[in-house]
């Protein structure tokens, strides 16, 4: 009977207590590892890492504070839930920016590759036309030597560009 009373009392008190996400941050010391661990244990697994990141990097009283509130116009988070939501939104915006940077770099590489291939094709055409005009004597023509040197350099540049992309 006593065990039943304890369970009923604990569940009644637990229902009155605010949810972890509703706890005001101003009342907490997120730099205290024990406090942070207790908060994280009371959260769903998906929220734990976000709270840890907030406490370490985005909480203004952290010694590793990034220097700017991540909440935009909302400013510094007032509750644990806001801190988690701000952290997720900030990390999502960082991921989008990183993806855009990678996409832009890939597009720039593709444009450079296309330019190199076009230039190689032009030089090959010029080389073939020179052979067509001069026959075997084209091999000793100064322009032919320049074309061959330019082709070799362009092919090296193309290979370098392609090898830098293969990660």
Residue pairs with C-beta under 8 A, 6 or more apart in sequence:
19 81
20 39
20 42
20 43
20 80
21 43
21 47
21 79
21 80
21 81
21 84
22 79
22 80
22 81
23 39
23 79
23 80
24 78
24 79
25 59
25 76
25 77
25 78
25 79
25 80
25 82
25 83
26 78
28 35
28 39
29 35
29 61
30 36
30 39
30 54
30 55
30 59
30 61
30 62
31 55
31 59
31 61
31 62
31 63
36 51
36 52
36 55
39 51
39 80
40 47
40 48
40 51
40 52
41 48
43 51
43 80
43 84
47 84
50 83
50 84
50 87
50 88
50 91
51 80
51 83
51 84
51 87
53 87
53 91
54 77
54 83
54 84
54 86
54 87
55 62
55 83
56 62
56 64
57 64
57 65
57 66
58 65
58 66
58 69
58 70
58 83
58 86
58 87
58 90
59 65
59 83
60 69
60 76
69 75
69 76
70 86
70 87
70 89
70 90
71 77
71 82
71 86
74 82
74 86
77 83
77 85
77 86
106 165
109 161
109 164
109 165
112 161
113 158
113 161
113 162
116 154
116 157
116 158
116 161
117 158
119 154
120 151
120 154
120 155
120 158
123 147
123 150
123 151
123 154
124 151
126 147
127 138
127 144
127 147
127 148
127 151
130 138
130 141
130 143
130 144
130 147
131 138
134 141
138 144
